[in-house]
Amino acid sequence: MDPNDLTKEYSNGEVTIVWKSGLCKHAAECVKNNPAVFKPKEKPWINPENSDTEAIVETIKKCPSGALTYYYNK
């Protein structure tokens, strides 16, 4: 497993955030737009339970690299 090309998933029960480290360009749009969820100095750095689903989805849509995607849980 390449530590520079990981895929991780984080869920709040309604939506799952998918992060692909190999695509991330570190533009920090996620951190700027939803700092309650995206905290790069913490582990885990994505905490979706800290925000509502709508705000998470809107933040992910602003990711310029496509490193962040999402899907709704059933």
CORVENFEN-V345659 format. One record per helix or strand of 2 or more residues. SS is the DSSP state (2 for helix, 1 for strand). FROM is the first residue (numbers start at 1). TO is the last residue. If there is no record, write none. Layout:
<<SS,FROM,TO> <SS,FROM,TO>>
This chain:
<<1,7,11> <1,15,20> <2,29,33> <2,48,50> <2,53,60> <1,68,72>>
